C-alpha cells in the first residue's frame, strides 16, 4: 500500500479526511524516537554515583558512561546521515532504532564496567543511524516556511528538552526501581516505535552510490581521539598519552577533510559549508550546546555532593529548565513572524550566558529557590530560543538529495562538537583532580563548578559574537542589494508610454 509522504500540520493543507490524524501520528512516532535517543545522553547522569559505587569506576572513567554514547553517536552521525541519503531514510531509521533497542537491553543487564561502556557505545551507533534519518523524514515532508518551522519547533523542543527530561526520568527510575531501568525503559518504547514506524513511516527512495568508509573511519578516529585527550587532561595532565591523543585527533580530522574534497560521493558534502549563514549557525549552535550539556554534568554533581540530593530530587531540580524549553518552543515560531531569527537566537544566548554567569558564582549552601531556580529557567527559555533558529538556518536551502547529510551535520555539531567535546573541555577546565577513586570534597567541587561554568559562559559569549556578526553581515548585504537595485533603476529607468 502506498503511503502519502506529505506531512502538513497546517489546517489549509487540503488533506483528505483522516490523513491529518495519520500524519500527526507519524510525526509523533518520529519525535518519540528522537526523544528517546536524545535523553539517553543524560538519563544515566543522575545515576552516576550509584553506578560508580556498584562497579568501582574512577571519576575520570565514570565520564565514559556518558562519553561512550555521545562519542559513538556524534562520531558516526555523518555516516548515518549519508546512509539515509543512499539507503532511504525509513530503512536507516528502522535499522538504527533496532540496534538502539537491543543495546539498551544489554546495557541494562551489564555486569561490569567494560560491559556497560560497550553497550553504551553500541547504543550510540544505533542513535547515529536513526537520528539523522528522523530529522530528514521531517524536513523532506515540509517545504520551507511556517509549516516547516512549526515541525522543526517540535523537533527542536524534543532535541533540546530531551536532555533535561532524561535527568528527571533517570532520577525517577533510579530512585523507584534501579539505575538499570534507565536503559531498560527504551525497550518497550522502542518496540512500539518500530511497530508503528513499520506501518506509518513513508518509504523514501534508495540511491545506488558508494559509501565513504574511509571518511567515516577518519571522522570516528578523529573525534574519539580529541575527546579522549581532553578527558585525560584532568587525570594525567599534558602527558604523552594526552598529547598523542589530541595530535592523532587533529591529524585524522585533517585527513578527513582531504578525503572528502576528493570524492564524488563524500560522507560530508563540503558544499554545505559554502554558506556563511549555515557555518555561523553551526558554530554558535555547537558552542551553546557544549556549555549546556557540560553544565548538566556539573549541576548533578553539585546537587548530589553539596546538597545531598538523591537521584530523584536531582532530576526534579531540572524541571524549571524542561518547562522553560517546552513552553518557549510553542512561542518561538510565532516570534519568527515579528523578529529576525538571529535576533531571537541572540536574545536566547543572552539568557543562557546570564545563567552560566550566575551558576559560576553559586555557593555550596545556596538554596534551590534562591540560587538555582532562576538560572535553570534562563537555561530552558534561552535554549528554546536558540535551537529552532539554529536548526532553521542550518537546514534552509538544502537540496533534497543532501537532506541526510545536512541532518547528520547538524546533529554532529550537537552531539560530537557540543555534547562530547563540550563536556570534555568543561571537565578539563574544572581543574578537579580525578586521580584515584577518592570522593570529591565540597570545596574542591565548588572550585571546579565555578571554573566549569565560567568556561561555559565563554562558550556562549563567543556564540553571541558569531551570531551578532552574522546578523550585521546580513543587514549590510541587504542594504547593498537595495542600493544596487536602485542604481540599476536609475541607470536604466522603466520607459513610460506617452498618453494616446
N, C-alpha and C positions, 0 to 999 in steps of 0.2 A: 504494500500500500504506500502510495506517495504521501509524504508529509510536507505540508506547507512550511517553507523555511523563513517566511517573513513574520517577524515578531514585532508588533507595534502596539504599545500600550495606550496610544492616544485614542480618544473616542471617535476621531474622524477618519479612522483607517479604512472604513468601508468593509470590514471583515464580515464574513458570513456568520450567522448566528452560531454560537458555540465555539468558534475558532479563537476568540479572545480569551475565554477561560483556559483553553488548552495552551495558548501561548503564555499566559500567566503562569500556568503550572510548569511549563518547560523552563521558563526563566527561574522559577523557584527551585527547580532541581539544580540548575547551574549555580545559583547563588548559595544553596545549601552545601554543595560540594566545595565551592570556593571558601566558604566559611570554615569548613572542616579542615581544609588544607592550611589556611592562614592561622587558625587558632592553635594548631599543633606546634607552631613555632614557640608558643608561650604556655601551653596548657600544663606542661610539667614544671614550669618555672617555680610556682609556689610549693611544689613538692620536692624541690631540690634538697632541702635539709633532710627530709625523710629518706630520700634516695641515697644521699651521702652517708647517712648513718647505717643504712642497710648493707650497702656494698663497699663502704670504706673508701669512697672517692677522695682524692686530694682536691683542694679548692680549684686548682687550675684544670684538672681532669674533669671536674664537675661541669665546667662550662661546655665541655664537648657533648654533653647530653643535649644541649641546645645547638651547638655548632655543627654536630654531625648532620642534623636535619637541615639547618639553614645552608650549610656548605653544599650538600648534595642537591638541595632544592635550587639554590642560586647558581651553582656551577653548571648544572645541566639544563637550565631554563632555555638557553639559546638553542640547544639541540632539540628540546621538547617543542619549542615554537616552530622550528624548521620541520620536524617530523609531522606536525599538524598540517603545515602547508603541503607536504608531499603525500602523506598517508590519508589525509582527511581529518578534520577536527573532531568529528564524532568518534571515529575509531581510536584516535590517540587519547581522547578524553577517557573513554571506557577502559582502555588498557592501563593508563596511569592510575585511574581510580581503583581498579582491581589490585594492582601492585600495592597501592597505599593501604587498602583494607587488610590484605594478607600480612603485610609487615607490621601493621598496628596490632594485630592479634599476637604476632611473635614477640613484639616489644613488651606487651602487657604480661607475657609469660616469661620474661627474661630472668635468668638465674645468676647472672654475673655482669660485671662492668662491660666486658667486651661484647657480650650478647646484646645488652641494651643499646650500646652505641652503634653496633652494626645494624640492629633493627631500625634505629632512628635514621641511619644513613639510607637504608632501603626505602623507608617512608619518604625521604626527600627525593629519591629517584622517581617514585610514583607521582609525587606532587609536581615535580618538574615536567612530567609529561602531561598531567591533567590541567594544570593552572593556565598555561598559555592557550590551550585548546578551549577552555571555558571562556576566557575573555574574547577569543576570536569568534566563538559561536554567538556572543552578544554583539560584537562590532559588525560582523557580517550580516546581522539581521536588521540593522538600522542604518539609514543614511544619515549623514552628518546634519545636525540640527537639534531642536529641542527634544525630540523623541530619544535620540541617542544620548543626549545629556542626562535625561531622566534615568535611562537604563544604566549609564555609567555612574550616575549618582548612587544608585543602589549597589552597584558593584564596588564602588569606592568605599561606601559605608561598610560593606562586608569586609573588604580588604583591610581597612584601617581599624574598624571596630573589632574585627576577629581576634586581634592580639589581646586586647583588654578583656574581651569575653572569655578568651582562653584562660586568663588568670582567674577570673571569677568561677568558671566552670571547674577548673582544676582544683581550686580551693574547696568547692562543694564536694567533689568526688573523693579527694584525698582525705577530707575530714570524715565524711559519712561512710565511706567504704574503704578504698585503698588507692594509693597513687597509681596502681596498675589500671584502674578504671579510667584514668586519664587517656589511656591508649585503647582499652577495650571498647570505650564508648563509640569509637569510629566504626566498629564492625557492623552493628545493626543499621546505623545511619548510612554507611557506605553501601551496604547490600541493598537497602531501599532505593538509594540514588541510582545504583546500577540497574535495578529492575525497572524503575520509572524511565531512566535515561534510554534504555533499550527501546521503549515504546514511543517516547516523546521527542527525543533529540533528532533534529533534521540531519539527513545524510548530506555530506559535503564531498566535493569532487576529489579524486585521487590523481596525483600527477606522478608520472614516471621520471623522476630526477634522481641523480646520485646523492648520497648522504656525505656530508663533510665530517667524517670521523676524525681526521687529523685536527681540524679546528676544534671539535668537541674535546678531544684529548688535551690539547694545549690549554683550552679555557679552564677545564677542570683542574689540571695541574697548577695553572697559574693562580686561580682563586684559592685553592686549598693551601698552597704554599704561602701565599700572602697572609691569609688569616692565621695559619699555624704560627707564622713568625710573630705576628702581633700578640697572639695569645701567650706565647712563650716568653715575651719580654718581662712580665712581672715575676715569673718564676726563675728564669735563667739569665735575665739581663741581656746585654748585647753580646751574647756568647757566639761561638762558631755556629751552633745549630740555628740560632735565631737569624744571624746574618745570611747564612746559606739559604734558609727557607725563603727569606724575603728576596734574595737575589734570584733564586730559581723562579719565584713567582713573577718578578719583573721580566725575566728572560722569556718565560713561557707566554706571558701576555703579549710581549713584543712579537714573538713568533706567530702568535695567533693572528695579529693584525696583518702580518706579511702574507700568511696563508690565505686569509680572507680576500685580500686585494687581488690575488692571482687566480681565484677560482671563478668559473662561470655560474656555479650554483653554490655560493658560500653559505656557511652556517649563519653568519651575521651579515645582513645586507648593509654594507658601509654607506650606500646611497641614502639610507635613512638618516645619516648624520650630516647630510649636506644642509639641512635646515637649521639655522641658528636658533630659532624658537624652540625646536624639539630638543636640541642639545642643552640649552639653558634650563628647560623644564626637567630634563633627566638629571642634571647636576643638582639642581635645587631640591628635587624630589628625593634623591639619594641622601643628601645631607640631612634633610628634615627627618626622614625615616631612621637614619643611623642614630641620630641623637635620641629619638623617641624610643626605639627598640632597646638600645643600650641602657637608657634610663629606666626602663621597666625592670631590668635585672637588678639594678642598684636599689630601686624603690622596694622591691620584695625583700632584699637583704636588710634594708633599713627597718621595715615594718616588723620583720621577724626577729632580728637581733636587738635593735634598740628598744622596741616596744613589746616584744614577746608575743606578737600576733601568731595565731595558728594559721594553717593553710587557708581555712575558710574565711577568716576575718581579713587576711591579707588580700584575698581575691575580692571580697566585698568592698574593700577600700578603693578599688578601681572602678566602682560603679559610677561615680560622677563623670569619669573620663568616658566610659562607654555611653552613658546617656547623652553627653555632650556631642559625641560623634553622630549618633543615630538621629538626634533631634535636628542638628545642623545639616545633615545630609539631605533632609527634606526641604531645607530652606535655601541651600546654596544654588541649586538650579534656577530658582527664581531670582537670585541676586545677579545671575548672568544676564538677565533681561534689563538690568539697570546699570550694571557696572562692568568694566572690562574684566575678563577672567584673571588677569595678572594683578589687578587691584584687589580682587577678592583673595587671591593667594597671598599677597603681601600682608593684608590685614591678619590672615591666619598665622603667618610666620611671626608677626609681631607678638601675637598671643602666646605662641609656642616658646619664643625667645624669653618672654616675661616669665613664663612658668619655669623654665630652666634656671633663670637667674634667682627666682625665689627659692627653688629647691637647692641651689648651690649655697644658700645661707641658712638652711634649716638646722635647728638644734636637735640634740638627741631627746630632749624632753618636750618637744613641740607636740601639741595636741592635734588630732586629726582635723577638727574644725578650724583651729587657729593656724595650723601650718601646712596642711595637705589639701584641704578641700578646694581652695581657690586655684592652686597650681594644677590639680587634677582636672578641674573644669576647663581651665585655659588650654590644657593639652588636648582635651577632647574636641572642644569647639574649634580650636586652631587647626587641628589635624583634618577635620572635615572640610575646612575652608581651603586647605592646601591640596588635598588628594584629588578632588574632582577636577579643578583647573589643570593640575599636572597631567592627569590621565587624558583629558580632552586635548591638550596641546601636544602630547606625545603621540596620540593616535590619529590626529587630524591629518588629512592629506595623504594617508597611506593607501597604496593600491591594494585591491582585494587579494592578489597573489602574495602580498607581503604581510597580510594580517597576522599570521602566526609569528613571523619574525619580529614584527613590531610588538606584539604581546609579550613574546619572550624577552625582548629588550627592556620593556617597561618593568616586568616582574624581576628581571635580573638586577635592575637598579634598586628595586625594593628589597629583594631577599639577599642577594650576594653583596652588592655595594652598600646597602643600608643596614640590613639586619645583621649580617655576619661581620663585615668589616667594621661597622659602627660599634657593635658590641665589643669586638676585639680592641679597637682603639680606646674606647672608654675604660675597659679593664686595664689596658696598659697605662693610661693616663692617671688612673686612680692611685697608683703607687702602693696598693695593698700588697703586702708580702704573701705569696702563695706557696712558699716552700713548706713542705711537711703538711700534716693534717690537723694542726692545732686550730681551735676555734678562733675566729677573728674577734678582737676586743672592740668594745664600743668606740673608744677614742680613735682606734685605727680605722674602723669602719666609717666614722663620720668624716675623717680626713679624706678617705677615698671617695665618699659620696660627694663631698664638696668639689674635689678635683674633677670627678666624672661629669657633674652637671655643668661645671664651667666649660669643659670641653664640648659638651652638647650645645651650650649657648653659642660657642664659637662656630660650630657647625651651622647653626641656624642663621647666625649673623652673616656668614658667607652666602648662604642661600638667599638672604634678603638682598644683598648687594647684587648677586647674579640676576635675580628677578627684576630688581629695580632697573638695572642696566638694560635688560630685555625690553621692559616697558618703555623706557626712554628711546631706545632704538626703534621700536615700532612706531612711536609717536613721530619721531623725526622722519622716518621713512614715509609715513602717511602725509606729513606736511610737504615733503619733497614731491610726492606723487601728485598732490593737488596743484602745487606750483607748476609742475611740468605740464599738467593738463591745461592750466590757464595760459601758459606760454604758447602751447600748440594752438589754442583757440585764438590768441592774439595774432599769431603769425599766419594762420590760415582760417580766417573767420568764415562762418557759415554764410553763404550768399543769401541775400534777401530778395525775393522776387518782387519786381515792380507791380504795383496795382494795375489791374487791367481797367 
